[in-house]
Amino acid sequence: MASDTLLARITDYANRPDPYPLYAELREAGPAVRQADGSYLIGTYHEIVALLHDPRMSADPRSRTTPAPYNVTRQPPFLRLDDPEHHRLRNSAMRPFGPPHSPGRVDSMRGEIVQLTKELAEVFQEGRQIDVVDDFAYPLPVTVICRLLGIPHKDEQLFQGWTDILVAAADIGPESDTADREQAADQARQEMGQYLVQLGEQRRGRPTGDMLSDLVNEPDAAVRLSTEDLAINTILLFIAGHETTVNLVTNGVLTLLRQPDQLHRLREDPGLLPRAVEELLRYEPPVHMRERVPLVDIDVAGTTIPGGTSVILALASGSRDPLRFSEPDRFDPTRPDNQHVGFGSGIHLCFGAPVARIEAEAALGALIPHLDTARLLQDPPPYRQNAMLRGPRHLPIQL
Amino acid sequence: MPGDLSDGRIVIVGASLAGLRAAETLREQGFTGSLTMVGDEPRAPYDRPPLSKQVLLGKAPADTTALPMRRDPDADWRLGVAATGVDPLEKRVMLADGESLPYDRLLIATGTRARPWPNRDEGSLDGVFTLRTSDEAGRLAERLDAGPERVLVIGAGFTGSEIASACRERGIEVTVAERGPAPLVGALGGTLAKLAAAMQRNHGVDLRTGVTVTALRGDGNGRFTGADLSDGSRVDADVCVVALGAVRNVEWLAESGLAAGPRGIACDAGCRAFNMYGIVTDDVFVAGDVSRFPHPLFGYQMLSLEHWGNAVEQAEVAAHNMVSPGPLRRPHLAVPTFWSTQFGLNIKSVGVPTYSDHVVIAQGSLEARRLAVVYGYQGRVTAAVTVDMAKSLDYYKHLIETAAPFPPPPGAADRAIAADVTIPSDVPDPSGLSHGPTVALTGYLPDRRLTVVQPTR
């Protein structure tokens, strides 16, 4: 088939269970593969990494003119902004989260995350049927991100509804109902933002030890977020802080149940878990594609991509590039030199990666002892619509 | 014969970063013979970058910076005993305790030591320090813990500037004396040196440039009390740190017949040492700070780099080549990188900034204290230095590797207003600085044919 239909085929829901042959076709046709609508698709490791580090590549959708200009004038969160604005906001958000200002935050959550996974794993009893997504992989990161930000447990349902709408709107694909989705997303974004700003107001002067408290009580006025920035970017932290982790954990269980020898190996040697998580991020990553837009005409391996053109970086394809990884289609928890792009790279490198790593490690650590006799009830399982944030909607297993 | 290379006797002289990484790599690559590690310090290999940072800040004791081992090198460790010579004909390394070690292949990774204060009596005053080893860092940290009135730092290279930064962070008054026009100017050139000077002064450093220290003064009981400067002024201080750069540990090779001198030991791109006639050896290898090696990206000049990253990368290449037959050997072509943290800034460099004639501020701004400066030589990109913008470095590294035209192409997201305005890189002659260069270009221009051999004794 023509290579200019690759993006359409990759986003086609029928190919959700296994997009990897399409990625191989993409790398073969590449490195830069023009699509029928004028956008470009890139799936080779070295080109992806180079573009992720290239300051001429904008993450801001408002830079785009081809195939369709992005008409929304609303300010995006820092995930989709360029420096220096991106740096200012990410820096402010990082202060209550990681080093140098909060070096102990993430590590101090390890104990409670392990405890949480143990509690959630209690339903994994011999003879039962479980949906790994609804019963385990979803509740875990939602609870963690709510605790991290300081959102009361009782309001988690509320957030789940908003999140579903926003994630659907952020997908890429040839569907035509984008206007409706955008409108619904606007509504959800407003409600969620208002909620978070109000919660922040309650914490102003009365901090409760969470990130939201720290953000509103930041003593340095120069880095304190405005109300608007607070709303936009805490929504980002909430969504990015759990959506992807659900997929990471679910993909992990799916991969191990498909490869019992590896499951056995990890059961025997739990010390391999951190490396298994890295391999999972390479082999079955939660984030398959990211969009960038060159601000000027750029050259990618001999192809000139005009400024303003949508460029889709297929990270999941890059992490399976045989020019970078030997036997890329093999899941190997002991793989040396595993510099995958599961968390991206460059200035937008995953903000929450340290939490995701702990969550995935704890989750798989808690589940593996229960998976010995488990089998998949549906393989492939039903997938979520989203091609960019790819993962099963349900993962029914028999214990 | 490949079979022989994985066996035999390998001696590594120098048990620090380069020596350890080489030893690990030898085992990783299947070397099963005997491996002996010789180090003049009694300690197991340790990491030095924290010594001028976390250790001086009191965040980590000096004896806690041991280097993690990636695998057990299964070596015979001869620590606390210096090597005193090499007999390349007999293939033996002589040790200070009188023993001599036979080898089939030798790796020299003896690194550098701190350049001492030239006046021995003044340099031995109580309160005068240099900073290179763990012990030195421990003693200096202890003195800083005691809360001195003022610290005098002589030399504003990276080490001197990091020491001054640590002092200020601890609230200790500090004077920095530098013979050159600004801190870091020898490594980074004029533009960033101005920023470095402003950062020092903003953080309360009493920065004196264009001066030399002419004498260190004691109180008559052997205690340091202050120093005289060339401008006629006097600095009263109770601690003095001499940060005049590094001296390469090559004296022990004076009679080895190897091409060893003040700039290091010359080797080829495969880390094989040259002898004094410029003939390459095949059983003596060099890695780390003590080496000088040709680099194609920088006109094949012989580079000597005092960089953590170079020690690791060169050691890995040297080790690989020590156990590989000719056609499978690799060149050491890594693009130099280094970093420094001082006065709240993260400074990172890629390429060789001193190999430049012009610079341009490509991203960010001096005012924001966040920028990327790109260096060019004769119209191509040769280096980049970022301040609090380290994630941009890989892009510039790619430009260096591909000899991209200078100035770099337009279109960067946070492009500086003056991104087209190239200015002279303003790298001074290192002989006019207090601090020695951490990167030395040691090649010769074709119009200078004469080299003079000066025996060291």
Interface residues (C-beta under 8 A of the other chain):
Chain A: V49 A50 H53 D54 P55 R56 M57 S58 D82 D83 P84 H87 P294 L295 V296 I298 G307 S345 G346 I347 L349
Chain B: Q363 G364 A368 R370 A372 K391 S392 D394 Y395 H398 P409 P410 G411 A412 A413 D414 R415
